[in-house]
Amino acid sequence: MPNPSSLDPRVWDFPIGITSLSLGRAGVHRMEDKVQAAADAGFKGIEIFYEDLELLAHEVCGDEDIKSSLKQAAHLIHRLCDSFGMTIINLQPFRDYEGLISRTRHEEKISELKTWLILCKILRVDMILITSGFPSPLPTTTGDEDRIIDDLREVADLGAKEDPPIRFAYEAISWGAHVNTWQQAWKIVQKADRPNLGMCLDTFHVLAKVWANPESTTGLRRAAADALGKDLQELVSVVSAKRLFSVQLADAAKLDPPLSPQHMWHDPSQHPLMTWSRQARLFPLEKEMGAYLPVLEILQSCVVDMGYRGWISMEVFNPSLFASDHRVPLLHAQRGMSAWIKCRDALRREMTAKLYPEKQLSDVEVDTDLPRL
C-alpha cells in the first residue's frame, strides 16, 4: 500500500532530462537543434552522448589535434546548453573499460578518461556514466570481480581529485559480457566503497533481464510477474537512494514475429537483447507504437519506495533517430516529455485508487512546473 505522502505533488516535481542521442543521431541532426528541441519541450537537462561531442569536434575544429578539438567542442556545447537554460546531467557512455585483460589497453583507457575529466570541467558536469563491458568475439576482458572492483576504484579515485569531484554512475547492460544485472553492479559498487561511485538504473535493462523476452511469442520470460516482483522487492531493500546516481526510462516494442534467425533484424554478431535495444526502444507508455514494458513498476520502486530524488532521463534508441527529417529532434523531445507526463499521472492515478478508492485523480492536486502537451 503506498504512503499518502506519495500523492504530494512535490514528490513528482522532478528535474527531467533526455539523452542527446535520443533526439537524433549525430551526423544527421545538429546539436543546436537537439538542445533547443529539448528545452522547448520542457526538459531541464540533457545527457551528452560522446558521439555528439566527438562529431562536433571534427566538424568545427578538424582532426589535426583531436584533444584540442574536443575541448573546443565542449566549450561550444556548454555555451549552447547554458543559452537554453539546460543543465548537462552527465557525459556518457565511458565503456569497454572494466576488466580489461591487456594492461596496455587499460592504461590507454585511463588516458582517455583523463581527457573526459577535462571535458567534464569544461562542460560544468560532475558525472560520467560507465557501462558494463560488451561481449566480444575474442576474450578481451575478465569477469574477475576483484579486477573489476579495482578498475572502478581507480577511476573513482581519479574523479575524486577533481574540483569539483566527478561522480561515476555504473550501469549494468543487459547483454553485458560479465556484468548484466543491477544486482551485480550494486555488489561491485558496494565493494569498491567509494562515495563518488554509484549506480545507474535503466528500466530497459532491468526489464530485459527479468520480465521481457524478445525471442518469445508472448514477449515475456517464464513467470515474469513473480520474477519482477521479487527483483523490485530486492532493489528497494538493498539499494540506497543516495548511491543511485541516475535513473533512465525506456520502454520497448513487443516484436511480432519475435526475434529469430529469420527475423529482419537478426544479426548473428549481436546479442538478441542488444538488437532489440538498438531497434525497438520507445519512450515509456507509447502503447500506440507497441510499447509494453511495465516501466511504471520500476518508477514506483525508485521514487515512492526508495525515495529517489535525482535526475530522471529518457533514453531511447531506434531507427527513427537516423531519419533526415528536420523535425526529428522536436518530435522526439515532445514524445519524451509527453511520456514523462503520462508516467507521472498514471502512477499517481494508480496510487490514488489504492489509497482512496472513492477519489478520482482530478480530486488530487497535480500542478507542477512541467508543461502539458
C-alpha positions in Angstrom: 0.0 0.0 0.0 1.6 3.4 -1.0 2.1 6.1 1.6 -0.3 9.0 1.3 2.8 11.4 1.1 3.4 9.9 -2.4 0.5 11.9 -3.6 2.1 15.2 -2.7 2.8 17.0 -6.0 6.2 17.9 -4.8 7.2 14.2 -4.9 6.7 14.3 -8.6 8.3 17.7 -9.3 11.5 16.1 -10.8 14.2 17.5 -12.9 13.6 15.7 -16.2 16.3 15.1 -18.8 16.8 13.3 -22.1 19.9 11.8 -23.7 21.2 13.8 -26.7 21.3 10.6 -28.8 17.5 10.2 -28.2 16.9 13.5 -30.1 18.5 12.3 -33.3 21.8 10.7 -34.3 25.0 12.8 -34.6 25.8 13.3 -38.2 22.2 13.6 -39.1 20.9 16.2 -36.6 22.8 19.3 -35.3 23.4 19.6 -31.6 21.9 23.1 -31.6 18.6 21.7 -32.9 18.6 18.9 -30.4 19.2 21.1 -27.4 16.7 23.7 -28.5 14.1 21.0 -29.1 14.6 19.5 -25.6 14.3 23.0 -24.0 11.2 23.9 -26.0 9.6 20.6 -24.9 10.2 21.4 -21.3 13.2 19.3 -20.4 15.5 20.8 -17.8 18.6 18.7 -18.5 20.4 16.7 -21.2 22.9 13.8 -21.1 25.6 14.4 -23.6 26.3 11.3 -25.7 30.0 11.3 -26.5 29.5 10.8 -30.3 27.7 14.2 -30.3 30.8 15.8 -28.7 33.2 14.0 -30.9 31.4 14.8 -34.2 31.2 18.4 -33.3 34.9 18.4 -32.6 35.6 17.0 -36.1 33.1 19.4 -37.8 34.2 22.6 -36.1 37.8 22.1 -35.4 39.1 19.4 -37.7 41.3 16.4 -37.0 44.7 18.0 -36.5 44.6 17.9 -32.7 41.7 15.8 -31.5 42.2 16.6 -27.8 42.2 20.4 -28.5 39.2 19.9 -30.8 37.3 18.1 -28.2 37.9 20.9 -25.7 36.7 23.5 -28.1 33.6 21.4 -28.9 32.9 21.0 -25.1 33.0 24.8 -24.8 30.5 25.2 -27.6 28.2 22.6 -26.1 28.4 24.2 -22.6 27.6 27.7 -24.1 24.8 26.2 -26.1 23.1 24.4 -23.2 23.6 27.4 -21.0 21.9 29.7 -23.5 18.8 27.5 -23.3 18.9 27.1 -19.6 19.7 23.4 -19.9 21.7 21.5 -17.2 24.2 19.0 -18.5 23.5 15.9 -16.5 26.4 13.6 -17.4 28.8 12.7 -20.2 28.3 9.1 -21.5 29.0 6.3 -22.1 32.5 5.5 -21.0 32.7 1.9 -22.0 34.9 -1.1 -22.8 36.9 -0.3 -19.7 36.5 -2.5 -16.6 38.2 -5.9 -16.5 40.5 -5.5 -19.5 43.0 -8.3 -19.7 45.6 -6.2 -21.5 47.2 -3.7 -19.1 48.4 -1.7 -22.1 44.8 -1.3 -23.2 43.8 -0.5 -19.6 46.3 2.4 -19.5 45.0 3.7 -22.8 41.5 3.8 -21.4 42.8 5.6 -18.3 44.5 8.2 -20.5 41.1 8.6 -22.4 39.3 9.0 -19.0 41.7 11.8 -18.1 40.6 13.6 -21.2 37.0 13.0 -20.2 37.7 14.6 -16.8 39.0 17.7 -18.6 35.9 17.8 -20.8 33.6 17.5 -17.7 35.2 20.6 -16.2 34.6 22.5 -19.4 31.0 21.2 -19.7 30.4 22.0 -16.0 29.2 18.5 -15.4 30.0 16.3 -12.3 29.1 12.8 -13.6 30.3 10.3 -16.0 28.2 7.2 -16.9 30.2 3.9 -17.2 28.5 1.0 -18.8 29.5 -2.6 -18.2 31.5 -4.2 -21.0 30.0 -5.8 -24.1 30.8 -9.3 -25.3 33.5 -9.6 -28.0 34.4 -12.4 -30.4 37.8 -12.7 -28.7 38.2 -12.6 -24.9 39.5 -9.1 -24.1 38.1 -8.8 -20.6 37.9 -10.9 -17.5 34.9 -11.3 -15.2 37.1 -11.5 -12.2 35.2 -9.4 -9.6 38.3 -8.2 -7.8 39.8 -6.9 -11.1 36.6 -5.1 -12.0 36.3 -3.6 -8.5 39.9 -2.4 -8.6 39.3 -0.8 -12.0 36.3 1.1 -10.8 38.1 2.2 -7.7 40.9 3.6 -9.9 38.5 5.8 -11.9 36.6 6.9 -8.8 39.8 7.9 -7.1 40.9 9.9 -10.2 37.5 11.6 -10.2 37.6 12.4 -6.5 40.8 14.5 -7.1 38.9 16.9 -9.4 37.4 20.1 -8.3 34.5 19.7 -8.1 34.8 15.9 -7.7 33.5 13.8 -10.6 30.9 11.0 -9.8 30.7 7.8 -11.7 27.4 6.0 -12.4 27.9 2.3 -13.2 25.3 0.8 -15.4 24.7 -2.9 -15.9 24.0 -3.5 -19.6 21.5 -6.4 -20.0 23.8 -8.1 -22.6 27.0 -7.3 -20.7 29.8 -9.8 -21.0 30.3 -10.2 -17.3 28.0 -7.7 -15.5 24.5 -7.7 -16.8 22.2 -7.3 -13.8 21.7 -4.4 -11.4 22.5 -6.9 -8.6 26.0 -7.5 -10.0 26.5 -3.8 -10.5 25.4 -2.9 -7.0 27.6 -5.6 -5.4 30.6 -4.1 -7.2 29.7 -0.6 -6.2 29.4 -1.6 -2.6 32.7 -3.5 -2.6 34.5 -0.7 -4.4 33.3 1.5 -1.5 33.9 5.0 -3.0 31.4 7.8 -2.2 31.6 9.1 -5.8 30.8 5.7 -7.3 27.2 4.8 -7.6 24.7 3.1 -9.9 22.7 4.0 -13.0 19.4 2.1 -13.3 17.9 1.8 -16.9 14.4 0.4 -17.0 15.0 -1.3 -20.3 18.0 -3.3 -19.0 16.2 -4.3 -15.7 13.1 -5.5 -17.5 15.0 -7.2 -20.3 16.7 -9.5 -17.8 13.8 -10.4 -15.5 10.5 -9.8 -17.4 10.7 -9.4 -21.2 11.9 -11.7 -23.8 12.1 -10.5 -27.5 12.6 -14.1 -28.7 9.3 -15.3 -27.2 5.9 -15.1 -29.0 4.5 -13.8 -25.7 7.2 -11.2 -25.3 7.7 -12.5 -21.7 10.0 -14.6 -19.7 8.7 -17.5 -17.7 6.9 -16.4 -14.5 7.7 -12.8 -15.5 5.4 -11.2 -13.0 6.7 -13.1 -10.0 10.3 -12.6 -11.1 9.8 -8.8 -11.4 8.1 -8.6 -8.1 10.9 -10.3 -6.3 13.5 -8.3 -8.2 11.9 -4.9 -7.2 11.5 -6.0 -3.6 15.2 -6.8 -3.5 16.0 -3.4 -5.2 14.1 -1.5 -2.6 15.5 -3.4 0.3 19.2 -3.3 -0.6 19.9 -0.3 -2.7 20.5 3.1 -1.1 18.8 6.0 -2.9 22.0 8.0 -2.2 24.0 5.7 -4.3 21.5 5.6 -7.1 23.1 8.4 -9.2 20.8 8.2 -12.3 17.5 6.7 -13.5 16.9 6.3 -17.2 13.4 5.5 -18.5 12.8 3.5 -21.7 10.1 1.2 -23.0 10.3 -1.2 -26.0 8.0 -2.6 -28.6 6.8 -6.2 -28.4 8.1 -7.9 -31.5 5.7 -9.8 -33.8 7.2 -12.0 -35.0 9.7 -12.4 -32.2 13.5 -12.3 -32.9 14.8 -15.4 -34.5 17.4 -16.2 -37.2 14.7 -15.4 -39.8 13.8 -12.0 -38.4 14.7 -9.0 -40.5 16.6 -7.5 -37.6 18.6 -10.7 -36.8 22.3 -10.0 -36.5 24.4 -13.1 -35.6 27.2 -10.8 -34.3 24.8 -9.2 -31.7 23.2 -10.5 -28.5 19.4 -10.5 -29.1 18.8 -8.0 -26.3 21.3 -5.6 -28.0 19.5 -5.9 -31.3 16.1 -5.3 -29.6 17.5 -2.3 -27.7 19.0 -0.8 -30.8 16.0 -1.3 -33.0 12.9 -1.1 -30.8 13.3 1.1 -27.8 10.4 3.6 -27.3 9.5 6.3 -24.8 7.5 5.0 -21.8 3.9 4.1 -22.3 3.9 4.6 -26.1 1.4 1.8 -26.3 0.1 3.0 -29.7 3.6 2.2 -31.0 3.7 -1.2 -29.4 5.3 -0.3 -26.0 4.5 -3.0 -23.4 7.1 -2.9 -20.6 6.0 -2.3 -17.0 8.1 0.8 -16.6 5.8 2.3 -14.0 6.6 -0.5 -11.6 10.3 0.4 -11.6 9.5 4.1 -11.4 7.3 3.5 -8.3 10.0 1.4 -6.7 12.6 4.2 -7.2 10.5 7.3 -6.5 7.9 6.1 -4.0 9.5 3.2 -2.2 13.2 4.2 -2.3 12.7 7.9 -2.2 14.9 8.7 -5.2 15.0 12.4 -6.0 17.7 12.7 -8.6 17.6 13.2 -12.4 15.2 11.1 -14.4 16.2 10.9 -18.1 14.6 9.4 -21.2 17.0 7.2 -23.2 15.8 5.5 -26.4 17.4 4.1 -29.5 15.7 3.1 -32.7 16.0 3.7 -36.5 13.8 6.8 -36.4 16.7 8.7 -34.9 18.5 8.4 -38.3 15.7 9.9 -40.3 16.8 13.1 -42.0 13.5 14.9 -41.4 14.5 18.2 -39.7 11.5 17.7 -37.3 13.1 14.6 -35.7 14.6 16.4 -32.6 11.4 18.3 -31.8 9.1 15.3 -32.4 11.3 13.1 -30.2 11.6 15.7 -27.5 7.8 16.2 -27.5 7.3 12.4 -27.3 9.7 12.2 -24.4 8.0 14.9 -22.4 4.6 13.5 -23.1 5.8 10.1 -22.0 7.0 11.5 -18.7 3.7 13.3 -18.0 1.8 10.1 -18.8 4.1 8.1 -16.4 3.7 10.7 -13.6 0.0 11.0 -13.9 -0.7 7.2 -14.5 1.3 6.3 -11.4 -0.3 8.9 -9.2 -3.7 7.8 -10.5 -2.9 4.2 -9.6 -1.8 5.1 -6.1 -4.8 7.4 -5.6 -7.1 4.5 -6.4 -5.3 2.2 -4.0 -5.3 4.7 -1.1 -8.7 6.3 -1.8 -11.0 4.1 -3.9 -13.7 6.8 -3.8 -11.4 9.5 -5.1 -10.5 10.5 -8.7 -7.2 11.9 -9.9 -9.0 15.1 -10.7 -9.6 15.5 -6.9 -5.9 15.4 -6.3 -3.6 18.4 -7.0 -1.3 17.6 -9.9 0.1 21.0 -10.8 3.9 21.1 -11.3 6.3 23.1 -13.4 6.0 20.6 -16.2 4.2 21.7 -19.3 1.1 19.8 -20.5 1.3 19.0 -24.2 
